[in-house]
Amino acid sequence: MPKADINKAGWEQSEFPILCETCLGANPFIRMSKQEFGRSCGTCARPFTVFRWNPGSGARYKATVICQTCAKVKNVCQTCLLDLEYGLPTQVRDTALGAQSEAPTSDINREYYAQNMESNMADGTKSMIQLGGKTSSAGKEMLKELARTNPYYKRNRPHICSFFVKGECKRGEECPYRHEKPVDNELSHQNIKDRYHGHDDPVARKILGNYAVAQGLKPPEDQSVMSLFLSSLPASITEAEIRTHVVNSLPHIPSSQLKSVVHVAKSRCAFVNFKDRESAERAAEAWAKGLDIDGQRVSARWGRSKGSSKATNASNVMPTVTTPA
C-alpha cells in the first residue's frame, strides 16, 4: 500500500490477479500487462492495479474490473464476477446458502466498508464467504448439482461487431469481432453491480428458475397462488420456530413480505403465505432442494389455488344416483 502520498492511502497494489480458470484461458503461456491504479473498482470505486491479457487464440482481450479486496469479500473472479468455487453467479450461491450481502451499495459507505474488509482479511487466508457461519446441507447439495466444474471458454469470444449490425463493416474475415446478429433478451442487459451484489441478475434468475422447475417447483399458472406447503416438519416444532427458520433461510426477501405461517401440528405440515407472487417464487427457488429445520430435511411444494381445491373436493363427493320407481 503506498504510504508516501496520503492521498493514495487505501489504493490497492497487487502482483497477480484473482481469476477463474475460464477467464485465464486454456493457454498456459500468456502475456499479461500490469497498470498500477489503472482504473477505479467497479464496486467500491477505489483505484486498483489493472491486469490485461488475451486468454488464447480467437478470444478477446480481458481485464480485471474490480479490486482484489472486493473479490475476496465475495470470493469471486476479478473479471467475470462468478464464484471461484462453483462458477456460479453470487445470487445463486447466496440464495442456496441463505447468505445475505452486507456490502453497501451507496457511494458514501462502500469505500469505508472496503477498507474495513481489507483490514479484517489482512492475513489473506479466507474470504468473508468462507468465514461465514453454518450453512444448510440442502443448499450445499443444490450448489454441487449446479456447479460448473469445467471451464467454459466460449465466454471469452469477441464481442459482436457494431458496424456489422449496422451493415457497414468492410473488414470481412479480417474483422476481429463476431459477425452475428445480437439477441435482445433479458440476458443481454447485465451490469457489474447487480452481478456482484446479487440483485436482479438475469443469469442467476434463469439458473434458479430452471433448477426449481427441474425439482418439481414450477410456478402455477394461477397468479393468485402465493403460498408454499412445507411437509415432514419435526414433531416438536412450533409456529414461531417455523417462522424464524423461514425468515433466516430467506435473507434476500424482506421479512415484511411474509404474510403468515399456518402450522398444522397434527399433520406435521405448514403453509407459508407471502404478500406477493415474486417473493413466493424466490422462496421456491431457494427451497428447491428442501429446507433444513433442526437437522431434518423439510420438502416444499407450491400451494393449490382455491379453484382447484374446490374442484378436488367436489370430485371426492360421492354422487347421488336416483333409480326409477
C-alpha positions as CSV (number, residue, x, y, z in Angstrom):
1,M,0.0,0.0,0.0
2,P,1.5,3.4,-0.9
3,K,2.1,5.3,2.3
4,A,4.3,8.1,0.9
5,D,1.3,10.0,-0.5
6,I,-1.6,10.3,1.9
7,N,-4.0,10.9,-1.0
8,K,-3.2,7.3,-2.2
9,A,-3.9,5.7,1.2
10,G,-6.4,2.8,0.6
11,W,-5.4,2.4,-3.1
12,E,-4.6,-1.2,-4.0
13,Q,-1.4,-2.6,-5.4
14,S,-1.1,-6.3,-6.4
15,E,1.3,-8.6,-8.3
16,F,-1.2,-11.0,-9.8
17,P,-5.0,-11.0,-10.3
18,I,-7.6,-13.3,-8.8
19,L,-9.1,-15.1,-11.8
20,C,-11.1,-18.2,-12.6
21,E,-9.9,-20.9,-15.0
22,T,-12.3,-19.7,-17.8
23,C,-11.1,-16.1,-17.8
24,L,-7.4,-17.1,-17.5
25,G,-7.8,-19.2,-20.7
26,A,-6.5,-22.6,-21.9
27,N,-3.1,-21.3,-23.0
28,P,-0.5,-22.0,-20.2
29,F,1.8,-19.3,-21.6
30,I,0.2,-15.9,-21.7
31,R,1.4,-12.3,-21.7
32,M,-0.2,-10.1,-19.1
33,S,0.2,-6.3,-18.8
34,K,0.0,-4.6,-15.5
35,Q,-1.0,-1.0,-14.8
36,E,-1.0,0.3,-11.3
37,F,-4.0,2.4,-10.4
38,G,-5.3,2.0,-13.9
39,R,-8.9,2.4,-13.1
40,S,-11.4,2.6,-10.3
41,C,-13.0,-0.5,-8.9
42,G,-16.5,-1.2,-10.3
43,T,-18.0,-1.7,-6.9
44,C,-16.0,0.3,-4.3
45,A,-14.7,3.0,-6.7
46,R,-11.1,2.7,-5.2
47,P,-8.2,2.8,-7.7
48,F,-6.5,-0.6,-8.1
49,T,-4.0,-2.4,-10.2
50,V,-5.5,-3.4,-13.6
51,F,-4.3,-6.6,-15.5
52,R,-5.0,-7.1,-19.1
53,W,-4.3,-10.3,-21.2
54,N,-5.5,-12.4,-24.1
55,P,-6.8,-15.8,-23.0
56,G,-6.0,-17.5,-26.2
57,S,-6.4,-17.7,-30.0
58,G,-9.7,-16.4,-31.2
59,A,-10.5,-14.7,-27.8
60,R,-10.9,-11.1,-26.9
61,Y,-8.6,-9.2,-24.6
62,K,-9.9,-9.3,-21.0
63,A,-9.1,-7.1,-18.0
64,T,-9.9,-7.0,-14.3
65,V,-12.9,-4.8,-13.4
66,I,-12.9,-5.0,-9.5
67,C,-10.2,-4.7,-6.9
68,Q,-8.9,-7.8,-5.0
69,T,-10.5,-6.7,-1.8
70,C,-14.0,-6.8,-3.3
71,A,-13.1,-10.1,-5.0
72,K,-12.0,-11.7,-1.7
73,V,-15.1,-10.4,0.2
74,K,-17.4,-12.3,-2.3
75,N,-14.9,-15.0,-3.3
76,V,-15.4,-14.1,-7.0
77,C,-13.2,-13.7,-10.1
78,Q,-12.0,-10.1,-10.7
79,T,-13.2,-10.3,-14.3
80,C,-16.4,-12.3,-14.7
81,L,-17.5,-11.9,-11.0
82,L,-18.5,-15.5,-10.8
83,D,-17.9,-17.6,-7.7
84,L,-14.4,-19.2,-7.7
85,E,-15.5,-22.5,-6.2
86,Y,-18.8,-23.2,-8.0
87,G,-18.5,-21.0,-11.1
88,L,-22.0,-19.6,-10.5
89,P,-23.4,-16.0,-10.0
90,T,-23.3,-14.7,-6.5
91,Q,-27.1,-14.5,-6.4
92,V,-27.3,-18.3,-7.0
93,R,-24.7,-19.1,-4.3
94,D,-26.2,-16.7,-1.7
95,T,-29.7,-17.9,-2.3
96,A,-28.7,-21.6,-1.9
97,L,-26.6,-20.9,1.2
98,G,-29.0,-18.4,2.7
99,A,-26.3,-15.7,2.9
100,Q,-27.1,-12.0,2.9
101,S,-24.9,-9.4,1.1
102,E,-23.6,-7.0,3.7
103,A,-21.7,-4.8,1.2
104,P,-23.2,-1.4,1.0
105,T,-24.4,-0.1,-2.4
106,S,-24.3,3.6,-1.6
107,D,-21.3,5.8,-2.6
108,I,-20.9,7.1,0.9
109,N,-20.2,3.8,2.7
110,R,-18.7,1.4,0.1
111,E,-15.1,2.7,0.3
112,Y,-15.2,2.7,4.1
113,Y,-16.6,-0.9,4.0
114,A,-13.9,-2.0,1.6
115,Q,-11.1,-0.6,3.8
116,N,-12.6,-2.4,6.9
117,M,-12.8,-5.7,5.0
118,E,-9.2,-5.3,3.8
119,S,-8.0,-5.0,7.4
120,N,-10.2,-7.9,8.5
121,M,-8.7,-10.1,5.8
122,A,-5.1,-8.9,6.3
123,D,-3.8,-12.5,6.6
124,G,-5.3,-13.3,3.2
125,T,-6.2,-16.8,4.1
126,K,-10.0,-16.8,3.9
127,S,-12.7,-14.8,2.2
128,M,-15.7,-13.4,4.1
129,I,-17.9,-16.2,2.5
130,Q,-15.6,-18.9,4.0
131,L,-15.6,-17.1,7.3
132,G,-19.4,-17.2,7.4
133,G,-21.5,-19.4,9.7
134,K,-23.0,-22.8,9.3
135,T,-24.8,-23.4,6.1
136,S,-27.6,-25.9,5.3
137,S,-26.9,-29.3,3.7
138,A,-29.7,-28.7,1.2
139,G,-28.0,-25.5,-0.1
140,K,-24.7,-27.3,-0.4
141,E,-26.3,-30.1,-2.4
142,M,-28.0,-27.6,-4.6
143,L,-24.7,-25.9,-5.4
144,K,-23.0,-29.2,-6.1
145,E,-25.6,-30.0,-8.7
146,L,-25.5,-26.6,-10.3
147,A,-21.7,-26.1,-10.1
148,R,-19.8,-25.6,-13.4
149,T,-16.8,-27.8,-12.9
150,N,-15.3,-27.5,-16.5
151,P,-14.2,-24.1,-17.9
152,Y,-16.5,-22.5,-20.5
153,Y,-14.1,-20.8,-22.9
154,K,-16.9,-19.8,-25.2
155,R,-17.4,-16.9,-22.8
156,N,-14.1,-15.4,-24.0
157,R,-15.3,-14.9,-27.6
158,P,-15.0,-11.4,-29.1
159,H,-17.9,-9.1,-28.9
160,I,-20.3,-8.6,-31.8
161,C,-19.2,-6.1,-34.4
162,S,-21.4,-3.0,-34.1
163,F,-20.6,-2.0,-37.7
164,F,-21.8,-5.4,-39.0
165,V,-25.1,-4.9,-37.2
166,K,-25.5,-1.6,-39.0
167,G,-24.4,-3.2,-42.3
168,E,-21.3,-1.0,-42.6
169,C,-18.4,-3.4,-41.7
170,K,-16.0,-3.7,-44.6
171,R,-13.3,-5.8,-43.0
172,G,-14.9,-9.1,-43.8
173,E,-13.0,-12.1,-42.4
174,E,-10.2,-9.8,-41.1
175,C,-12.6,-8.2,-38.6
176,P,-11.6,-9.2,-35.0
177,Y,-15.2,-9.0,-33.9
178,R,-18.0,-11.5,-34.4
179,H,-20.3,-11.0,-37.4
180,E,-23.6,-12.1,-35.8
181,K,-27.0,-10.6,-35.1
182,P,-27.4,-9.7,-31.5
183,V,-30.2,-11.4,-29.5
184,D,-32.2,-8.9,-27.5
185,N,-33.4,-10.6,-24.3
186,E,-33.1,-10.2,-20.5
187,L,-29.6,-11.9,-20.6
188,S,-28.3,-9.0,-22.7
189,H,-29.0,-6.5,-20.0
190,Q,-26.4,-7.1,-17.3
191,N,-24.2,-4.8,-15.2
192,I,-21.4,-5.2,-12.8
193,K,-23.1,-4.0,-9.6
194,D,-26.1,-6.3,-10.0
195,R,-23.8,-9.3,-10.7
196,Y,-21.6,-8.5,-7.7
197,H,-24.2,-7.7,-5.1
198,G,-26.6,-10.5,-6.3
199,H,-29.6,-8.3,-7.0
200,D,-31.8,-8.8,-10.1
201,D,-29.1,-10.7,-12.0
202,P,-30.9,-12.1,-15.1
203,V,-28.4,-15.0,-15.5
204,A,-29.0,-16.1,-11.8
205,R,-32.7,-15.8,-12.2
206,K,-32.6,-18.1,-15.2
207,I,-30.4,-20.7,-13.4
208,L,-32.6,-20.7,-10.3
209,G,-35.8,-20.8,-12.2
210,N,-34.7,-23.8,-14.4
211,Y,-33.5,-25.7,-11.3
212,A,-36.7,-25.1,-9.4
213,V,-38.7,-26.4,-12.4
214,A,-36.5,-29.5,-12.6
215,Q,-37.2,-30.2,-8.9
216,G,-40.9,-30.1,-9.4
217,L,-41.5,-26.5,-8.3
218,K,-42.8,-25.0,-11.5
219,P,-44.8,-21.8,-10.6
220,P,-48.5,-22.3,-11.1
221,E,-50.2,-20.5,-13.9
222,D,-52.7,-19.1,-11.4
223,Q,-51.0,-15.8,-10.3
224,S,-53.1,-15.7,-7.2
225,V,-51.2,-18.6,-5.7
226,M,-48.7,-17.0,-3.2
227,S,-48.2,-19.8,-0.7
228,L,-45.8,-22.7,-0.2
229,F,-46.6,-26.0,1.5
230,L,-44.0,-27.5,3.9
231,S,-44.2,-31.1,4.8
232,S,-42.4,-33.6,7.1
233,L,-41.8,-31.0,9.8
234,P,-40.3,-32.0,13.2
235,A,-43.0,-33.2,15.6
236,S,-41.9,-30.8,18.4
237,I,-41.7,-27.6,16.3
238,T,-43.9,-24.6,16.9
239,E,-45.3,-22.0,14.6
240,A,-42.9,-19.3,15.9
241,E,-39.9,-21.5,15.3
242,I,-41.1,-22.2,11.7
243,R,-41.4,-18.5,11.1
244,T,-37.9,-18.0,12.4
245,H,-36.4,-20.7,10.2
246,V,-38.3,-19.3,7.2
247,V,-37.1,-15.7,7.7
248,N,-33.4,-16.9,8.3
249,S,-33.4,-19.0,5.2
250,L,-34.6,-16.2,3.0
251,P,-32.3,-13.2,3.8
252,H,-32.8,-11.8,0.3
253,I,-36.6,-11.4,0.9
254,P,-37.7,-8.8,3.4
255,S,-39.5,-10.2,6.4
256,S,-42.3,-7.8,5.8
257,Q,-43.2,-9.8,2.7
258,L,-44.1,-12.8,4.8
259,K,-47.9,-12.6,5.3
260,S,-48.5,-15.6,7.6
261,V,-47.4,-19.1,8.7
262,V,-50.2,-21.6,9.3
263,H,-48.9,-24.6,11.2
264,V,-50.9,-27.9,11.3
265,A,-49.3,-29.8,14.1
266,K,-51.3,-32.9,13.7
267,S,-50.2,-33.4,10.1
268,R,-46.7,-32.0,10.7
269,C,-47.1,-29.5,7.9
270,A,-47.3,-25.8,7.4
271,F,-48.5,-23.2,4.9
272,V,-46.2,-20.2,4.3
273,N,-48.1,-17.4,2.8
274,F,-46.4,-14.4,1.1
275,K,-47.8,-10.9,0.2
276,D,-46.8,-11.0,-3.4
277,R,-46.1,-13.6,-6.1
278,E,-42.4,-12.6,-6.7
279,S,-41.5,-13.3,-3.1
280,A,-43.2,-16.7,-3.3
281,E,-41.2,-17.6,-6.4
282,R,-37.9,-16.5,-4.8
283,A,-38.7,-18.7,-1.8
284,A,-39.5,-21.7,-4.1
285,E,-36.2,-21.2,-5.8
286,A,-34.3,-21.1,-2.5
287,W,-36.1,-24.2,-1.2
288,A,-35.9,-26.3,-4.4
289,K,-33.7,-28.9,-2.7
290,G,-35.6,-28.6,0.6
291,L,-35.3,-26.7,3.9
292,D,-33.2,-27.9,6.8
293,I,-35.0,-27.4,10.2
294,D,-33.4,-28.7,13.3
295,G,-31.3,-31.2,11.3
296,Q,-34.3,-32.5,9.4
297,R,-35.0,-32.1,5.7
298,V,-38.3,-30.5,5.0
299,S,-39.8,-30.6,1.5
300,A,-41.5,-27.6,-0.1
301,R,-44.3,-27.6,-2.7
302,W,-46.5,-24.9,-4.2
303,G,-49.9,-24.4,-2.7
304,R,-53.1,-25.0,-4.7
305,S,-55.4,-22.4,-6.0
306,K,-58.8,-22.0,-4.4
307,G,-60.5,-23.1,-7.7
308,S,-58.5,-26.3,-8.0
309,S,-59.1,-27.2,-4.3
310,K,-62.8,-26.8,-4.7
311,A,-62.8,-28.9,-7.8
312,T,-60.9,-31.6,-6.0
313,N,-63.3,-31.6,-3.1
314,A,-66.3,-31.8,-5.4
315,S,-64.8,-34.8,-7.2
316,N,-64.3,-36.6,-3.9
317,V,-68.0,-36.4,-3.0
318,M,-70.0,-39.5,-3.9
319,P,-72.7,-38.6,-6.5
320,T,-76.3,-39.4,-5.6
321,V,-78.0,-41.8,-8.1
322,T,-81.7,-41.9,-8.4
323,T,-83.3,-45.1,-9.6
324,P,-86.7,-45.2,-11.3
325,A,-89.6,-46.4,-9.2
